[in-house]
Amino acid sequence: MSLNSLKKLFADLSLLFCTSAFAGPLTFTFTDGFDSVGEFGNPSNTIVNLDVGANSRITSISYAVNVTAYDPSWLDELSFAFTNSKVTEGVILEPGLGDIVPGTTDYSGSIDLVLNGLDFTVGVDGILRLEFFEYYDDDDVFPDGRWNFGSITFGIEPFEEPAPVPEPASALLVAAGLAAMASRRRGAGAKAHRTS
């Protein structure tokens, strides 16, 4: 393999690393809607699992949703959590915080999780778990609310395995092999030059 081929190989590998290190955001869009039934952990709540890649870091969120709270439930109570699959790390978001009225409305916003110290990593299974729930469960209405339609976009930083560092003995072997190839080429070039 020539030195130019090696340089091209290293350039191609570095390009591959750069393109994989900057994955784009992941958008979850829903159009049919789903009910918001009980408090966090209620088995009737809607749960969505998104595969974002093993050990990926969740760095931001932006959302635009249309929701309905059925009387006597309030818009303030419609919540969703996004966590790792074990529910040991994550964030709870209440888009209508402070709207203590029933009804239907739109909410949108964005949060830089890193800036606010809320970023977290998913586990080795790569699952980002979303649960849509009610902050307060009104017993006299079922369901309490509905997430009608919308989209939620997550900023995701993929986990990059650190490149293995070659052992000193391996590095010396590679260097010796390259030096031997270079001297063999020079010797072959000089021999060809003498016979002509």
C-alpha positions as CSV (number, residue, x, y, z in Angstrom):
1,M,0.0,0.0,0.0
2,S,1.5,3.3,-1.0
3,L,1.9,6.3,1.3
4,N,-0.7,8.2,-0.7
5,S,-3.2,5.3,-0.3
6,L,-2.6,5.4,3.5
7,K,-3.1,9.2,3.6
8,K,-6.4,8.7,1.6
9,L,-7.5,6.0,4.0
10,F,-6.9,8.1,7.1
11,A,-8.7,11.1,5.4
12,D,-11.7,8.8,4.6
13,L,-11.8,7.5,8.2
14,S,-11.6,10.9,9.7
15,L,-14.5,12.1,7.5
16,L,-16.6,9.0,8.6
17,F,-15.9,9.9,12.2
18,C,-16.9,13.5,11.7
19,T,-20.2,12.7,10.0
20,S,-21.2,10.1,12.6
21,A,-20.3,12.4,15.5
22,F,-22.9,15.1,14.5
23,A,-26.2,13.2,14.3
24,G,-29.2,15.4,13.7
25,P,-32.2,15.8,16.0
26,L,-34.9,13.2,16.3
27,T,-38.6,14.3,15.8
28,F,-41.5,12.3,17.2
29,T,-44.7,13.3,15.4
30,F,-48.2,12.2,16.3
31,T,-51.4,12.9,14.4
32,D,-54.1,10.5,15.8
33,G,-53.6,11.6,19.4
34,F,-53.8,9.6,22.6
35,D,-55.3,9.9,26.0
36,S,-53.8,11.2,29.2
37,V,-55.3,9.1,31.9
38,G,-53.6,9.0,35.3
39,E,-50.6,10.1,37.3
40,F,-47.1,9.1,36.3
41,G,-46.7,5.3,36.2
42,N,-50.4,4.6,35.7
43,P,-50.5,1.5,33.4
44,S,-53.3,3.2,31.2
45,N,-51.0,6.1,30.2
46,T,-49.6,6.2,26.7
47,I,-45.9,5.2,26.6
48,V,-43.7,5.5,23.5
49,N,-40.2,4.1,23.2
50,L,-37.8,5.7,20.8
51,D,-34.5,4.1,19.8
52,V,-31.9,6.9,19.9
53,G,-28.8,4.8,20.1
54,A,-26.9,3.2,23.0
55,N,-25.7,5.6,25.6
56,S,-26.8,8.7,23.6
57,R,-27.1,12.0,25.5
58,I,-30.3,14.0,25.3
59,T,-29.3,17.6,25.0
60,S,-32.4,19.6,24.1
61,I,-36.2,19.4,23.4
62,S,-38.6,21.5,21.4
63,Y,-42.3,20.9,21.1
64,A,-45.4,22.1,19.4
65,V,-48.6,20.3,20.6
66,N,-52.3,20.6,20.7
67,V,-54.0,19.3,23.9
68,T,-57.4,19.1,25.5
69,A,-58.2,18.9,29.2
70,Y,-61.7,17.6,30.0
71,D,-63.6,19.5,32.8
72,P,-62.9,19.3,35.7
73,S,-59.3,18.5,34.7
74,W,-57.0,21.5,33.8
75,L,-54.6,22.2,31.0
76,D,-52.0,22.7,33.7
77,E,-52.2,19.0,34.6
78,L,-51.3,17.5,31.1
79,S,-47.7,16.4,31.4
80,F,-45.1,14.2,29.7
81,A,-41.9,12.7,30.9
82,F,-38.9,11.7,28.8
83,T,-36.5,9.3,30.5
84,N,-34.2,6.4,30.0
85,S,-35.9,3.0,29.9
86,K,-35.2,2.4,33.6
87,V,-36.8,5.7,34.5
88,T,-33.7,6.6,36.6
89,E,-32.9,9.8,34.7
90,G,-35.1,12.2,32.7
91,V,-37.2,15.3,32.7
92,I,-40.9,16.0,33.3
93,L,-42.5,18.7,31.2
94,E,-45.9,20.5,31.8
95,P,-46.5,22.6,28.6
96,G,-49.6,24.3,30.1
97,L,-48.1,25.1,33.5
98,G,-50.3,27.8,35.2
99,D,-53.4,27.3,32.9
100,I,-55.8,26.2,35.6
101,V,-58.8,25.8,33.2
102,P,-60.2,23.0,31.0
103,G,-60.3,23.4,27.2
104,T,-58.2,22.9,24.0
105,T,-55.1,24.9,23.1
106,D,-51.7,24.8,21.5
107,Y,-48.4,25.0,23.3
108,S,-44.9,25.3,22.0
109,G,-41.4,25.9,23.3
110,S,-37.9,24.7,23.6
111,I,-35.4,23.9,26.3
112,D,-31.6,23.6,26.2
113,L,-31.2,20.8,28.6
114,V,-27.4,21.2,28.8
115,L,-27.7,24.9,29.7
116,N,-30.2,24.1,32.4
117,G,-28.3,21.1,33.8
118,L,-31.0,18.7,32.8
119,D,-29.2,16.7,30.0
120,F,-29.0,12.9,30.6
121,T,-28.0,9.7,28.8
122,V,-30.1,6.8,27.9
123,G,-28.9,3.3,28.7
124,V,-27.1,0.7,26.6
125,D,-30.5,-0.3,25.2
126,G,-30.7,3.1,23.5
127,I,-34.3,3.7,24.5
128,L,-35.8,7.1,25.2
129,R,-39.1,6.5,27.0
130,L,-41.9,9.0,26.7
131,E,-44.9,8.8,29.0
132,F,-48.0,11.1,28.7
133,F,-49.8,11.5,32.0
134,E,-51.8,13.7,34.3
135,Y,-50.0,15.6,37.1
136,Y,-53.2,15.3,39.1
137,D,-55.7,12.5,38.4
138,D,-59.4,13.6,38.5
139,D,-61.4,10.6,39.5
140,D,-64.7,11.9,38.1
141,V,-63.5,12.0,34.4
142,F,-61.9,9.4,32.1
143,P,-59.7,10.2,30.4
144,D,-58.5,13.5,32.0
145,G,-57.1,14.9,28.8
146,R,-56.0,14.2,25.3
147,W,-52.8,14.9,23.3
148,N,-54.5,15.7,20.0
149,F,-51.6,16.2,17.6
150,G,-48.1,17.7,17.5
151,S,-44.4,17.0,17.4
152,I,-41.6,16.8,19.9
153,T,-38.0,17.1,18.8
154,F,-35.0,15.9,20.8
155,G,-31.4,17.0,20.4
156,I,-29.3,13.9,20.6
157,E,-25.6,13.6,21.0
158,P,-24.5,10.0,20.0
159,F,-22.1,8.1,22.2
160,E,-18.7,7.7,20.5
161,E,-16.5,4.8,21.6
162,P,-13.1,6.2,22.3
163,A,-10.6,5.0,19.7
164,P,-8.4,2.2,21.0
165,V,-4.9,3.4,21.7
166,P,-2.4,0.9,20.2
167,E,0.0,-0.7,22.6
168,P,3.6,0.6,22.3
169,A,4.8,-2.8,21.0
170,S,2.0,-2.8,18.3
171,A,2.9,0.8,17.2
172,L,6.6,-0.2,16.9
173,L,5.7,-3.3,14.8
174,V,3.6,-1.1,12.4
175,A,6.4,1.5,12.2
176,A,9.0,-1.3,11.5
177,G,6.7,-2.8,8.8
178,L,6.3,0.6,7.1
179,A,10.1,1.3,7.2
180,A,10.8,-2.2,5.7
181,M,8.3,-1.5,2.9
182,A,9.8,1.9,2.1
183,S,13.4,0.5,2.1
184,R,12.4,-2.4,-0.2
185,R,10.8,0.0,-2.6
186,R,13.9,2.2,-2.7
187,G,16.1,-0.9,-3.2
188,A,13.9,-2.1,-6.1
189,G,13.9,1.4,-7.6
190,A,17.7,1.7,-7.5
191,K,18.1,-1.8,-9.0
192,A,15.8,-1.0,-11.9
193,H,17.7,2.2,-12.4
194,R,21.1,0.5,-12.6
195,T,20.0,-2.1,-15.2
196,S,18.7,0.4,-17.7
